[in-house]
């Protein structure tokens, strides 16, 4: 999980793995980040099983 574009660019260059969850929310409190993760748990779970997707953006 990252808030930086570096990992997305690396995945695009080198392909899979890694699977990346890109947090597009800037610096936030831990509770806010926890809420994002909990609200996107289905998409995060789907990311693991989808072989054609390397990056999930959540904000």
PQR file of N, CA, C, O and H, with PARSE charges and radii, in Angstrom:
ATOM      1  N   UNK A   1       0.852  -1.147   0.000 -0.4000 1.5000
ATOM      2  CA  UNK A   1       0.000   0.000   0.000 -0.0000 2.0000
ATOM      3  C   UNK A   1       0.904   1.217   0.000  0.5500 1.7000
ATOM      4  O   UNK A   1       1.905   1.255   0.715 -0.5500 1.4000
ATOM      5  N   UNK A   2       0.550   2.214  -0.804 -0.4000 1.5000
ATOM      6  CA  UNK A   2       1.397   3.385  -0.943 -0.0000 2.0000
ATOM      7  C   UNK A   2       0.582   4.619  -1.241  0.5500 1.7000
ATOM      8  O   UNK A   2      -0.564   4.530  -1.682 -0.5500 1.4000
ATOM      9  H   UNK A   2      -0.264   2.182  -1.385  0.4000 1.0000
ATOM     10  N   UNK A   3       1.182   5.780  -0.997 -0.4000 1.5000
ATOM     11  CA  UNK A   3       0.596   7.045  -1.401 -0.0000 2.0000
ATOM     12  C   UNK A   3       1.437   7.673  -2.514  0.5500 1.7000
ATOM     13  O   UNK A   3       1.167   8.800  -2.929 -0.5500 1.4000
ATOM     14  H   UNK A   3       2.113   5.852  -0.639  0.4000 1.0000
ATOM     15  N   UNK A   4       2.433   6.966  -2.992 -0.4000 1.5000
ATOM     16  CA  UNK A   4       3.353   7.504  -3.982 -0.0000 2.0000
ATOM     17  C   UNK A   4       3.162   6.863  -5.347  0.5500 1.7000
ATOM     18  O   UNK A   4       2.753   5.707  -5.449 -0.5500 1.4000
ATOM     19  H   UNK A   4       2.652   6.051  -2.655  0.4000 1.0000
ATOM     20  N   UNK A   5       3.458   7.618  -6.387 -0.4000 1.5000
ATOM     21  CA  UNK A   5       3.330   7.134  -7.755 -0.0000 2.0000
ATOM     22  C   UNK A   5       4.459   6.158  -8.117  0.5500 1.7000
ATOM     23  O   UNK A   5       4.332   5.413  -9.090 -0.5500 1.4000
ATOM     24  H   UNK A   5       3.790   8.558  -6.304  0.4000 1.0000
ATOM     25  N   UNK A   6       5.552   6.149  -7.357 -0.4000 1.5000
ATOM     26  CA  UNK A   6       6.719   5.324  -7.685 -0.0000 2.0000
ATOM     27  C   UNK A   6       6.360   3.859  -7.897  0.5500 1.7000
ATOM     28  O   UNK A   6       6.829   3.232  -8.847 -0.5500 1.4000
ATOM     29  H   UNK A   6       5.654   6.753  -6.567  0.4000 1.0000
ATOM     30  N   UNK A   7       5.540   3.321  -7.027 -0.4000 1.5000
ATOM     31  CA  UNK A   7       5.205   1.904  -7.092 -0.0000 2.0000
ATOM     32  C   UNK A   7       4.350   1.590  -8.314  0.5500 1.7000
ATOM     33  O   UNK A   7       4.512   0.542  -8.939 -0.5500 1.4000
ATOM     34  H   UNK A   7       5.159   3.830  -6.255  0.4000 1.0000
ATOM     35  N   UNK A   8       3.432   2.507  -8.656 -0.4000 1.5000
ATOM     36  CA  UNK A   8       2.618   2.321  -9.853 -0.0000 2.0000
ATOM     37  C   UNK A   8       3.513   2.304 -11.088  0.5500 1.7000
ATOM     38  O   UNK A   8       3.359   1.445 -11.956 -0.5500 1.4000
ATOM     39  H   UNK A   8       3.301   3.359  -8.149  0.4000 1.0000
ATOM     40  N   UNK A   9       4.448   3.249 -11.169 -0.4000 1.5000
ATOM     41  CA  UNK A   9       5.356   3.303 -12.315 -0.0000 2.0000
ATOM     42  C   UNK A   9       6.222   2.044 -12.386  0.5500 1.7000
ATOM     43  O   UNK A   9       6.476   1.524 -13.473 -0.5500 1.4000
ATOM     44  H   UNK A   9       4.573   3.947 -10.464  0.4000 1.0000
ATOM     45  N   UNK A  10       6.663   1.566 -11.254 -0.4000 1.5000
ATOM     46  CA  UNK A  10       7.473   0.342 -11.224 -0.0000 2.0000
ATOM     47  C   UNK A  10       6.671  -0.859 -11.718  0.5500 1.7000
ATOM     48  O   UNK A  10       7.179  -1.673 -12.489 -0.5500 1.4000
ATOM     49  H   UNK A  10       6.456   1.989 -10.371  0.4000 1.0000
ATOM     50  N   UNK A  11       5.429  -0.969 -11.278 -0.4000 1.5000
ATOM     51  CA  UNK A  11       4.579  -2.081 -11.720 -0.0000 2.0000
ATOM     52  C   UNK A  11       4.320  -1.982 -13.225  0.5500 1.7000
ATOM     53  O   UNK A  11       4.300  -3.000 -13.916 -0.5500 1.4000
ATOM     54  H   UNK A  11       5.016  -0.307 -10.652  0.4000 1.0000
ATOM     55  N   UNK A  12       4.125  -0.774 -13.732 -0.4000 1.5000
ATOM     56  CA  UNK A  12       3.886  -0.601 -15.164 -0.0000 2.0000
ATOM     57  C   UNK A  12       5.121  -0.997 -15.970  0.5500 1.7000
ATOM     58  O   UNK A  12       5.000  -1.535 -17.070 -0.5500 1.4000
ATOM     59  H   UNK A  12       4.141   0.054 -13.171  0.4000 1.0000
ATOM     60  N   UNK A  13       6.287  -0.737 -15.435 -0.4000 1.5000
ATOM     61  CA  UNK A  13       7.534  -1.044 -16.130 -0.0000 2.0000
ATOM     62  C   UNK A  13       7.882  -2.523 -16.064  0.5500 1.7000
ATOM     63  O   UNK A  13       8.297  -3.104 -17.067 -0.5500 1.4000
ATOM     64  H   UNK A  13       6.386  -0.299 -14.541  0.4000 1.0000
ATOM     65  N   UNK A  14       7.721  -3.140 -14.901 -0.4000 1.5000
ATOM     66  CA  UNK A  14       8.172  -4.518 -14.679 -0.0000 2.0000
ATOM     67  C   UNK A  14       7.051  -5.553 -14.660  0.5500 1.7000
ATOM     68  O   UNK A  14       7.309  -6.748 -14.514 -0.5500 1.4000
ATOM     69  H   UNK A  14       7.383  -2.668 -14.087  0.4000 1.0000
ATOM     70  N   UNK A  15       5.817  -5.103 -14.807 -0.4000 1.5000
ATOM     71  CA  UNK A  15       4.626  -5.972 -14.789 -0.0000 2.0000
ATOM     72  C   UNK A  15       4.424  -6.622 -13.431  0.5500 1.7000
ATOM     73  O   UNK A  15       4.993  -6.198 -12.425 -0.5500 1.4000
ATOM     74  H   UNK A  15       5.607  -4.133 -14.926  0.4000 1.0000
ATOM     75  N   UNK A  16       3.601  -7.660 -13.427 -0.4000 1.5000
ATOM     76  CA  UNK A  16       3.170  -8.281 -12.169 -0.0000 2.0000
ATOM     77  C   UNK A  16       4.212  -9.259 -11.666  0.5500 1.7000
ATOM     78  O   UNK A  16       5.044  -9.701 -12.458 -0.5500 1.4000
ATOM     79  H   UNK A  16       3.138  -8.004 -14.244  0.4000 1.0000
ATOM     80  N   UNK A  17       4.212  -9.623 -10.379 -0.4000 1.5000
ATOM     81  CA  UNK A  17       3.743  -8.783  -9.309 -0.0000 2.0000
ATOM     82  C   UNK A  17       4.620  -7.551  -9.166  0.5500 1.7000
ATOM     83  O   UNK A  17       5.619  -7.503  -9.884 -0.5500 1.4000
ATOM     84  H   UNK A  17       3.536  -9.263  -9.735  0.4000 1.0000
ATOM     85  N   UNK A  18       4.389  -6.609  -8.379 -0.4000 1.5000
ATOM     86  CA  UNK A  18       3.545  -6.605  -7.196 -0.0000 2.0000
ATOM     87  C   UNK A  18       2.131  -6.096  -7.481  0.5500 1.7000
ATOM     88  O   UNK A  18       1.884  -5.450  -8.499 -0.5500 1.4000
ATOM     89  H   UNK A  18       3.578  -6.649  -7.796  0.4000 1.0000
ATOM     90  N   UNK A  19       1.242  -6.389  -6.598 -0.4000 1.5000
ATOM     91  CA  UNK A  19      -0.086  -5.791  -6.591 -0.0000 2.0000
ATOM     92  C   UNK A  19       0.027  -4.546  -5.713  0.5500 1.7000
ATOM     93  O   UNK A  19       0.618  -4.588  -4.634 -0.5500 1.4000
ATOM     94  H   UNK A  19       1.443  -6.914  -5.771  0.4000 1.0000
ATOM     95  N   UNK A  20      -0.539  -3.457  -6.179 -0.4000 1.5000
ATOM     96  CA  UNK A  20      -0.376  -2.181  -5.480 -0.0000 2.0000
ATOM     97  C   UNK A  20      -1.738  -1.591  -5.144  0.5500 1.7000
ATOM     98  O   UNK A  20      -2.639  -1.563  -5.981 -0.5500 1.4000
ATOM     99  H   UNK A  20      -1.019  -3.423  -7.055  0.4000 1.0000
ATOM    100  N   UNK A  21      -1.874  -1.127  -3.927 -0.4000 1.5000
ATOM    101  CA  UNK A  21      -3.034  -0.345  -3.528 -0.0000 2.0000
ATOM    102  C   UNK A  21      -2.526   1.081  -3.349  0.5500 1.7000
ATOM    103  O   UNK A  21      -1.759   1.369  -2.430 -0.5500 1.4000
ATOM    104  H   UNK A  21      -1.141  -1.150  -3.247  0.4000 1.0000
ATOM    105  N   UNK A  22      -2.960   1.962  -4.232 -0.4000 1.5000
ATOM    106  CA  UNK A  22      -2.471   3.332  -4.264 -0.0000 2.0000
ATOM    107  C   UNK A  22      -3.470   4.216  -3.523  0.5500 1.7000
ATOM    108  O   UNK A  22      -4.593   4.414  -3.985 -0.5500 1.4000
ATOM    109  H   UNK A  22      -3.583   1.729  -4.978  0.4000 1.0000
ATOM    110  N   UNK A  23      -3.064   4.738  -2.389 -0.4000 1.5000
ATOM    111  CA  UNK A  23      -3.904   5.601  -1.568 -0.0000 2.0000
ATOM    112  C   UNK A  23      -3.809   7.023  -2.118  0.5500 1.7000
ATOM    113  O   UNK A  23      -2.781   7.681  -1.958 -0.5500 1.4000
ATOM    114  H   UNK A  23      -2.151   4.577  -2.013  0.4000 1.0000
ATOM    115  N   UNK A  24      -4.870   7.497  -2.763 -0.4000 1.5000
ATOM    116  CA  UNK A  24      -4.872   8.819  -3.388 -0.0000 2.0000
ATOM    117  C   UNK A  24      -5.582   9.836  -2.487  0.5500 1.7000
ATOM    118  O   UNK A  24      -6.518  10.511  -2.916 -0.5500 1.4000
ATOM    119  H   UNK A  24      -5.704   6.962  -2.893  0.4000 1.0000
ATOM    120  N   UNK A  25      -5.128   9.935  -1.247 -0.4000 1.5000
ATOM    121  CA  UNK A  25      -5.817  10.795  -0.295 -0.0000 2.0000
ATOM    122  C   UNK A  25      -4.878  11.756   0.436  0.5500 1.7000
ATOM    123  O   UNK A  25      -5.331  12.530   1.279 -0.5500 1.4000
ATOM    124  H   UNK A  25      -4.368   9.387  -0.899  0.4000 1.0000
ATOM    125  N   UNK A  26      -3.596  11.722   0.133 -0.4000 1.5000
ATOM    126  CA  UNK A  26      -2.663  12.581   0.852 -0.0000 2.0000
ATOM    127  C   UNK A  26      -2.487  12.121   2.290  0.5500 1.7000
ATOM    128  O   UNK A  26      -2.940  11.041   2.669 -0.5500 1.4000
ATOM    129  H   UNK A  26      -3.228  11.094  -0.552  0.4000 1.0000
ATOM    130  N   UNK A  27      -1.839  12.933   3.067 -0.4000 1.5000
ATOM    131  CA  UNK A  27      -1.606  12.597   4.470 -0.0000 2.0000
ATOM    132  C   UNK A  27      -2.892  12.801   5.255  0.5500 1.7000
ATOM    133  O   UNK A  27      -3.450  13.898   5.296 -0.5500 1.4000
ATOM    134  H   UNK A  27      -1.471  13.811   2.758  0.4000 1.0000
ATOM    135  N   UNK A  28      -3.347  11.723   5.876 -0.4000 1.5000
ATOM    136  CA  UNK A  28      -4.589  11.749   6.642 -0.0000 2.0000
ATOM    137  C   UNK A  28      -4.368  11.041   7.978  0.5500 1.7000
ATOM    138  O   UNK A  28      -3.363  10.360   8.180 -0.5500 1.4000
ATOM    139  H   UNK A  28      -2.894  10.832   5.844  0.4000 1.0000
ATOM    140  N   UNK A  29      -5.303  11.212   8.858 -0.4000 1.5000
ATOM    141  CA  UNK A  29      -5.265  10.521  10.144 -0.0000 2.0000
ATOM    142  C   UNK A  29      -5.447   9.024   9.929  0.5500 1.7000
ATOM    143  O   UNK A  29      -6.027   8.588   8.935 -0.5500 1.4000
ATOM    144  H   UNK A  29      -6.120  11.765   8.694  0.4000 1.0000
ATOM    145  N   UNK A  30      -4.944   8.257  10.874 -0.4000 1.5000
ATOM    146  CA  UNK A  30      -5.030   6.802  10.809 -0.0000 2.0000
ATOM    147  C   UNK A  30      -6.478   6.339  10.681  0.5500 1.7000
ATOM    148  O   UNK A  30      -6.764   5.409   9.927 -0.5500 1.4000
ATOM    149  H   UNK A  30      -4.473   8.611  11.682  0.4000 1.0000
ATOM    150  N   UNK A  31      -7.376   6.963  11.396 -0.4000 1.5000
ATOM    151  CA  UNK A  31      -8.792   6.567  11.340 -0.0000 2.0000
ATOM    152  C   UNK A  31      -9.364   6.762   9.938  0.5500 1.7000
ATOM    153  O   UNK A  31     -10.178   5.956   9.487 -0.5500 1.4000
ATOM    154  H   UNK A  31      -7.144   7.718  12.009  0.4000 1.0000
ATOM    155  N   UNK A  32      -8.952   7.812   9.252 -0.4000 1.5000
ATOM    156  CA  UNK A  32      -9.423   8.055   7.887 -0.0000 2.0000
ATOM    157  C   UNK A  32      -8.922   6.954   6.951  0.5500 1.7000
ATOM    158  O   UNK A  32      -9.688   6.415   6.153 -0.5500 1.4000
ATOM    159  H   UNK A  32      -8.291   8.467   9.618  0.4000 1.0000
ATOM    160  N   UNK A  33      -7.637   6.626   7.053 -0.4000 1.5000
ATOM    161  CA  UNK A  33      -7.039   5.566   6.230 -0.0000 2.0000
ATOM    162  C   UNK A  33      -7.720   4.233   6.524  0.5500 1.7000
ATOM    163  O   UNK A  33      -8.020   3.470   5.606 -0.5500 1.4000
ATOM    164  H   UNK A  33      -7.015   7.064   7.702  0.4000 1.0000
ATOM    165  N   UNK A  34      -7.961   3.955   7.790 -0.4000 1.5000
ATOM    166  CA  UNK A  34      -8.653   2.720   8.160 -0.0000 2.0000
ATOM    167  C   UNK A  34     -10.037   2.666   7.512  0.5500 1.7000
ATOM    168  O   UNK A  34     -10.452   1.618   7.018 -0.5500 1.4000
ATOM    169  H   UNK A  34      -7.717   4.574   8.536  0.4000 1.0000
ATOM    170  N   UNK A  35     -10.742   3.780   7.514 -0.4000 1.5000
ATOM    171  CA  UNK A  35     -12.059   3.837   6.890 -0.0000 2.0000
ATOM    172  C   UNK A  35     -12.004   3.566   5.397  0.5500 1.7000
ATOM    173  O   UNK A  35     -12.856   2.861   4.856 -0.5500 1.4000
ATOM    174  H   UNK A  35     -10.404   4.632   7.915  0.4000 1.0000
ATOM    175  N   UNK A  36     -10.993   4.132   4.725 -0.4000 1.5000
ATOM    176  CA  UNK A  36     -10.828   3.873   3.293 -0.0000 2.0000
ATOM    177  C   UNK A  36     -10.616   2.392   3.018  0.5500 1.7000
ATOM    178  O   UNK A  36     -11.211   1.825   2.102 -0.5500 1.4000
ATOM    179  H   UNK A  36     -10.301   4.705   5.165  0.4000 1.0000
ATOM    180  N   UNK A  37      -9.774   1.787   3.812 -0.4000 1.5000
ATOM    181  CA  UNK A  37      -9.490   0.360   3.629 -0.0000 2.0000
ATOM    182  C   UNK A  37     -10.749  -0.464   3.885  0.5500 1.7000
ATOM    183  O   UNK A  37     -11.092  -1.345   3.097 -0.5500 1.4000
ATOM    184  H   UNK A  37      -9.291   2.248   4.556  0.4000 1.0000
ATOM    185  N   UNK A  38     -11.429  -0.177   4.980 -0.4000 1.5000
ATOM    186  CA  UNK A  38     -12.643  -0.933   5.302 -0.0000 2.0000
ATOM    187  C   UNK A  38     -13.734  -0.735   4.247  0.5500 1.7000
ATOM    188  O   UNK A  38     -14.445  -1.681   3.908 -0.5500 1.4000
ATOM    189  H   UNK A  38     -11.151   0.539   5.620  0.4000 1.0000
ATOM    190  N   UNK A  39     -13.871   0.488   3.729 -0.4000 1.5000
ATOM    191  CA  UNK A  39     -14.895   0.767   2.720 -0.0000 2.0000
ATOM    192  C   UNK A  39     -14.568   0.157   1.355  0.5500 1.7000
ATOM    193  O   UNK A  39     -15.451   0.040   0.505 -0.5500 1.4000
ATOM    194  H   UNK A  39     -13.294   1.257   4.005  0.4000 1.0000
ATOM    195  N   UNK A  40     -13.322  -0.230   1.140 -0.4000 1.5000
ATOM    196  CA  UNK A  40     -12.900  -0.785  -0.141 -0.0000 2.0000
ATOM    197  C   UNK A  40     -12.440  -2.234  -0.029  0.5500 1.7000
ATOM    198  O   UNK A  40     -11.725  -2.729  -0.900 -0.5500 1.4000
ATOM    199  H   UNK A  40     -12.604  -0.135   1.830  0.4000 1.0000
ATOM    200  N   UNK A  41     -12.843  -2.910   1.033 -0.4000 1.5000
ATOM    201  CA  UNK A  41     -12.368  -4.272   1.270 -0.0000 2.0000
ATOM    202  C   UNK A  41     -12.732  -5.207   0.115  0.5500 1.7000
ATOM    203  O   UNK A  41     -11.939  -6.085  -0.225 -0.5500 1.4000
ATOM    204  H   UNK A  41     -13.424  -2.508   1.741  0.4000 1.0000
ATOM    205  N   UNK A  42     -13.896  -5.046  -0.489 -0.4000 1.5000
ATOM    206  CA  UNK A  42     -14.272  -5.921  -1.608 -0.0000 2.0000
ATOM    207  C   UNK A  42     -13.360  -5.697  -2.813  0.5500 1.7000
ATOM    208  O   UNK A  42     -12.920  -6.656  -3.447 -0.5500 1.4000
ATOM    209  H   UNK A  42     -14.540  -4.333  -0.213  0.4000 1.0000
ATOM    210  N   UNK A  43     -13.077  -4.439  -3.128 -0.4000 1.5000
ATOM    211  CA  UNK A  43     -12.186  -4.130  -4.259 -0.0000 2.0000
ATOM    212  C   UNK A  43     -10.775  -4.631  -3.976  0.5500 1.7000
ATOM    213  O   UNK A  43     -10.095  -5.114  -4.881 -0.5500 1.4000
ATOM    214  H   UNK A  43     -13.435  -3.660  -2.614  0.4000 1.0000
ATOM    215  N   UNK A  44     -10.335  -4.519  -2.733 -0.4000 1.5000
ATOM    216  CA  UNK A  44      -9.000  -4.997  -2.357 -0.0000 2.0000
ATOM    217  C   UNK A  44      -8.934  -6.512  -2.494  0.5500 1.7000
ATOM    218  O   UNK A  44      -7.943  -7.050  -2.988 -0.5500 1.4000
ATOM    219  H   UNK A  44     -10.888  -4.126  -1.998  0.4000 1.0000
ATOM    220  N   UNK A  45      -9.972  -7.193  -2.063 -0.4000 1.5000
ATOM    221  CA  UNK A  45     -10.029  -8.652  -2.184 -0.0000 2.0000
ATOM    222  C   UNK A  45     -10.049  -9.065  -3.655  0.5500 1.7000
ATOM    223  O   UNK A  45      -9.377 -10.022  -4.039 -0.5500 1.4000
ATOM    224  H   UNK A  45     -10.776  -6.756  -1.661  0.4000 1.0000
ATOM    225  N   UNK A  46     -10.813  -8.353  -4.477 -0.4000 1.5000
ATOM    226  CA  UNK A  46     -10.872  -8.652  -5.910 -0.0000 2.0000
ATOM    227  C   UNK A  46      -9.522  -8.427  -6.591  0.5500 1.7000
ATOM    228  O   UNK A  46      -9.178  -9.138  -7.536 -0.5500 1.4000
ATOM    229  H   UNK A  46     -11.360  -7.575  -4.165  0.4000 1.0000
ATOM    230  N   UNK A  47      -8.766  -7.452  -6.122 -0.4000 1.5000
ATOM    231  CA  UNK A  47      -7.449  -7.171  -6.696 -0.0000 2.0000
ATOM    232  C   UNK A  47      -6.554  -8.400  -6.631  0.5500 1.7000
ATOM    233  O   UNK A  47      -5.827  -8.698  -7.579 -0.5500 1.4000
ATOM    234  H   UNK A  47      -9.045  -6.875  -5.355  0.4000 1.0000
ATOM    235  N   UNK A  48      -6.608  -9.096  -5.532 -0.4000 1.5000
ATOM    236  CA  UNK A  48      -5.762 -10.275  -5.346 -0.0000 2.0000
ATOM    237  C   UNK A  48      -6.040 -11.350  -6.387  0.5500 1.7000
ATOM    238  O   UNK A  48      -5.117 -12.016  -6.856 -0.5500 1.4000
ATOM    239  H   UNK A  48      -7.199  -8.854  -4.762  0.4000 1.0000
ATOM    240  N   UNK A  49      -7.304 -11.522  -6.749 -0.4000 1.5000
ATOM    241  CA  UNK A  49      -7.654 -12.606  -7.666 -0.0000 2.0000
ATOM    242  C   UNK A  49      -7.642 -12.210  -9.137  0.5500 1.7000
ATOM    243  O   UNK A  49      -7.668 -13.086 -10.002 -0.5500 1.4000
ATOM    244  H   UNK A  49      -8.054 -10.981  -6.368  0.4000 1.0000
ATOM    245  N   UNK A  50      -7.603 -10.911  -9.447 -0.4000 1.5000
ATOM    246  CA  UNK A  50      -7.624 -10.453 -10.840 -0.0000 2.0000
ATOM    247  C   UNK A  50      -6.208 -10.400 -11.390  0.5500 1.7000
ATOM    248  O   UNK A  50      -5.411  -9.555 -10.983 -0.5500 1.4000
ATOM    249  H   UNK A  50      -7.582 -10.199  -8.745  0.4000 1.0000
ATOM    250  N   UNK A  51      -5.897 -11.287 -12.301 -0.4000 1.5000
ATOM    251  CA  UNK A  51      -4.539 -11.390 -12.843 -0.0000 2.0000
ATOM    252  C   UNK A  51      -4.210 -10.270 -13.817  0.5500 1.7000
ATOM    253  O   UNK A  51      -3.041 -10.079 -14.154 -0.5500 1.4000
ATOM    254  H   UNK A  51      -6.545 -11.974 -12.632  0.4000 1.0000
ATOM    255  N   UNK A  52      -5.209  -9.524 -14.279 -0.4000 1.5000
ATOM    256  CA  UNK A  52      -4.993  -8.469 -15.272 -0.0000 2.0000
ATOM    257  C   UNK A  52      -4.861  -7.079 -14.675  0.5500 1.7000
ATOM    258  O   UNK A  52      -4.682  -6.106 -15.407 -0.5500 1.4000
ATOM    259  H   UNK A  52      -6.158  -9.679 -14.005  0.4000 1.0000
ATOM    260  N   UNK A  53      -4.945  -6.974 -13.371 -0.4000 1.5000
ATOM    261  CA  UNK A  53      -4.878  -5.683 -12.706 -0.0000 2.0000
ATOM    262  C   UNK A  53      -3.719  -5.679 -11.721  0.5500 1.7000
ATOM    263  O   UNK A  53      -3.584  -6.587 -10.901 -0.5500 1.4000
ATOM    264  H   UNK A  53      -5.090  -7.765 -12.777  0.4000 1.0000
ATOM    265  N   UNK A  54      -2.880  -4.642 -11.810 -0.4000 1.5000
ATOM    266  CA  UNK A  54      -1.731  -4.540 -10.924 -0.0000 2.0000
ATOM    267  C   UNK A  54      -1.914  -3.469  -9.855  0.5500 1.7000
ATOM    268  O   UNK A  54      -1.267  -3.511  -8.809 -0.5500 1.4000
ATOM    269  H   UNK A  54      -2.990  -3.904 -12.476  0.4000 1.0000
ATOM    270  N   UNK A  55      -2.807  -2.499 -10.123 -0.4000 1.5000
ATOM    271  CA  UNK A  55      -2.912  -1.352  -9.225 -0.0000 2.0000
ATOM    272  C   UNK A  55      -4.382  -1.018  -8.975  0.5500 1.7000
ATOM    273  O   UNK A  55      -5.187  -0.957  -9.904 -0.5500 1.4000
ATOM    274  H   UNK A  55      -3.333  -2.465 -10.973  0.4000 1.0000
ATOM    275  N   UNK A  56      -4.709  -0.804  -7.718 -0.4000 1.5000
ATOM    276  CA  UNK A  56      -6.024  -0.350  -7.304 -0.0000 2.0000
ATOM    277  C   UNK A  56      -5.858   1.016  -6.674  0.5500 1.7000
ATOM    278  O   UNK A  56      -5.113   1.163  -5.706 -0.5500 1.4000
ATOM    279  H   UNK A  56      -4.055  -0.853  -6.963  0.4000 1.0000
ATOM    280  N   UNK A  57      -6.544   2.024  -7.209 -0.4000 1.5000
ATOM    281  CA  UNK A  57      -6.513   3.360  -6.639 -0.0000 2.0000
ATOM    282  C   UNK A  57      -7.733   3.552  -5.772  0.5500 1.7000
ATOM    283  O   UNK A  57      -8.859   3.311  -6.207 -0.5500 1.4000
ATOM    284  H   UNK A  57      -7.150   1.904  -7.996  0.4000 1.0000
ATOM    285  N   UNK A  58      -7.509   3.990  -4.532 -0.4000 1.5000
ATOM    286  CA  UNK A  58      -8.629   4.326  -3.671 -0.0000 2.0000
ATOM    287  C   UNK A  58      -8.405   5.723  -3.094  0.5500 1.7000
ATOM    288  O   UNK A  58      -7.279   6.113  -2.786 -0.5500 1.4000
ATOM    289  H   UNK A  58      -6.595   4.186  -4.179  0.4000 1.0000
ATOM    290  N   UNK A  59      -9.487   6.452  -2.957 -0.4000 1.5000
ATOM    291  CA  UNK A  59      -9.397   7.816  -2.410 -0.0000 2.0000
ATOM    292  C   UNK A  59     -10.658   8.157  -1.654  0.5500 1.7000
ATOM    293  O   UNK A  59     -10.778   9.259  -1.119 -0.5500 1.4000
ATOM    294  H   UNK A  59     -10.402   6.135  -3.207  0.4000 1.0000
TER
END
